Amino acid sequence: MPQLSGDVRLPRYQLLRDHLLAQIANNRWRPGEAIATEAALASEFEMSVGTVRKAVDALVAEGVLERQQGRGTFIRRPQFQSSLFRFFRFEAASGERLMPDSQILSVEPLSAPEQVAQALDLPEGGAAIRILRTRSLGAQPVLAEQIWLPRQPFQPLLEVDLNHKGPLLYPIYEELCGQVVASAQEVLTAEAVDAANARLLQLANGSPVVVIERLACNYAGQPLEWRRSIGHAQHFRYRVDIR
């Protein structure tokens, strides 16, 4: 029987929940794949089906798992493709929604500066990878992004041309590195653009920009990516319905 680590004072279902979450983060089951049945897990861990069900229920409530009627319980695959464009809206003169093109400018192994190291739970100066990317409408850059990753799990990214792998990074992380982004936290602020990003965005120094900082984590809550996306303030839109 697999041994459940953790605080022995915790209920058995909580220890199992933690163990299953660690196994999901270590790719025992892939996103979109069904996990073992509750009966099979009960047999594997020598506990009651009721205890297993409580552990699974907790992961369903947290959005890690999802039940599909008549099919089983599956690893939920988060959808991040359009999350940035909740805040930035790009339209043609006709009002048609536009999707900016993506261009990777550089992928470099670097030492993590203090803010990055703190976000990614690395020692200051620890081994990291920095990706610089712009997104453009035609010849006009509208977003500049600085993306930081811990180097060891993402080393394969240094050996490929990311511009040939498609515009979305998270599927590339999964395909090449076995790293799955399961959740993210975003913080939005406004500031005056600095000289480096002014050049990338073809703006005058000090122009207003909107900044979105995102910390992305795996299923176990371990940080995988910290990114800073800077966009033209003129494209920023924020909408909320209050009832």
N, C-alpha and C positions, 0 to 999 in steps of 0.2 A: 504493500500500500504506500503511495506517495506520502511523505511527511509534510504536514502543514506547519510552516514556520509562522512566527508572530507571537504576540502577547497571549499566553495561555489563559489569561483571565477573560479574553474576548469570547463571545458566543461562537460555537462551531461554524455556524453559517457565515459569520463575518470572516473567520479565518479562511474558509473555502472561497468566499467572494474575493479576498485579497489574492489567494493562490491562482484562481482562474484569471484574474485581471493580469497577473504577471505572466501567465502562460499565453494570454492573448497578445500582450505586448511583445512576447518572444516568438510570435508567429506560429504557435501550435495550430491555430486556425487563422485563416486569412480573411480579410474584409469581404463580406458577402457570402462567406462559407457558413454552413450549419455547424454548430458545436455538437458534441455528443449529447444523447438524450439524457434526461434527468435520471432515468433508471440506470443507464450505463455509468453515469458519474457517481451515483449512489453506490454502485458495485465497486467502482475503482477506488473510492475513498472510504468505503466501509462505513457509510452513514445512511440515515433514512432518506427516502425520497423527499419527505417534507423539509428536511434541513437543506437539501440540495435546491429545492424549489425556492426557499427563502433567499439563498445566495444568488440564484439566477434572477429572481424578482428584483433584487437590489441593483443588479447590473442593467436590467431592463429600465428601471426607474432612472438610472444615471445616463441612459442613452448609449451605453456600450453595446448592448444586445437589443434585438427586436424579435418579437414573436410573430410568426406568419401562420395564420390559421390553417391547420391541416398539413403544414409542411415542416414545422420545427422552429428552433430558435437560432438566429443567425447573428453574425458579427455585423453591426451596423457600419456602413461606409458613409462617413460625413461628406457633405457636398460643399466644397469651398469655391467652385469655379467662378461664381459671380459675386462673392462676398464683398470684394473691394468696390464693386460698382453699385452697391447700396448707397454709397456716399458720393461717388463721382459718376456723373451722367454725361455721356458723350452723344451728341445728336447732329445729324445733317441739318441743313437749312430747312428741309422738308419735315423735320421732326423725327425722321427715322433713327432708331437706336444704332449706334456704331460701336464696334469692338476694336480697341486699339491693337496695333501690331506689337509684338514683343521682340526685343533685341537684347541679347546678352552681350554686355561690353567686356566683361572680364570675369574669370574664375580663378582666385588666387589663394594659396595657403598663407595665412597670416597669423600673427599672435593676437589673441583676443584683447581688445581694449577693455577698460574697467566696466563700462555699461553692458557690453556684450557678454563678458565673462560672468557678470552677476546674473544676467537674464538666463544664460545657458547653463548655469551651475558649473562653471569652469574656474580654475584658478586664474587670477589676472595674468595675462600674458600666455595663457594656455593655447594649445594648438587648435586653430579654427580655419574655416574656409569662408571667404567673402565673395559673394556674387554681386556684381553691379549690372543692373538691367534698366532699360528705358522702354516705355510704351508710347507709341506714336500714332497720330492720325495723319496719314500721308507723310509729309516731310516735317510735321510739327510734333515734337516731343511733348507729351502731356503729363507723363508720370515718370519719376526717377525713383529707383528702388535700390536699397542696400540690404542684402540678405546675408545673414551670418549663420553658420552651422558648426557644430563640433566636428573636428577633422576626422577622428578615427572612424566613426560609422559612415561618414560621407566621402571617404577617400576616393571611391570610384568616380565621383564627379569630376575629379581633376584629370581624368584620363579620356574624356569624351568631349565632343563639341555639342554643347547643350542647345545651340541654335538649330541643330538638326534633329532634336528629340521632341519638338512640339512646344507650344506656348505655356503649358501647365507644368509647374515644377513638382507638385506632390505625386503625380503618377510616376515621374522619373525617380523620385526618392524611393518609392516602393519597388519599382522595377530593378534599379541598379544597386540599391543599398539595403533593401529589405526593411526600410524604415517607413512606418505608416503614421501619418498625421491624423489624430483622432479628435482633437479639440484645439481651439485657439481662443485667445483673449485679445481684444483690440482696444487701443486707447487712441482717441482722436484729439488733436490739438491744432492750433493755427499759429503761424509764426512768419517772420520775414525770411526770405530765402537767402542762404549763404552763397558765397561766390562760386563754389564748386557746382552746386545744384542749379544755380542761375545759368551757368554755361550749358549744362545738360538740357535744361528746360527752355533755353533761349529766352530768358527773362532778364529784366534789369535787376541789378543787385538791390536787395531789400524789398522786392515785390512780395505781396501776400501769397502764402501758400498754405495748404491744409496738409497735415502730417498724420498718417495712421501708423502706429507702432503695433505690431502683432507678435505675440509669443505663441508658437504652435507646439503642442505636446503629443506624445504617443498615448496609447490606451492606459498606461500605468501612471500618466501624469508627468513623465520625464520630459524636460524641454528638448526639442529637436531643432527649432528654427526661431531666430529673432529677425524680424525685418522692419525696415523703415521705408514707407512709401510716401513720396512727396508729390503733390499734384497742384496744378493751377487752381487758384481759388475760384476762378470764373466758372469752372466745371463742377464745383462742389454743390451738392444738393443734399439736404437732410429733411426727411419727412417722418412724422410719427402721428398715428391716430390716437387721440385721447377720448375715451368714452366715459 
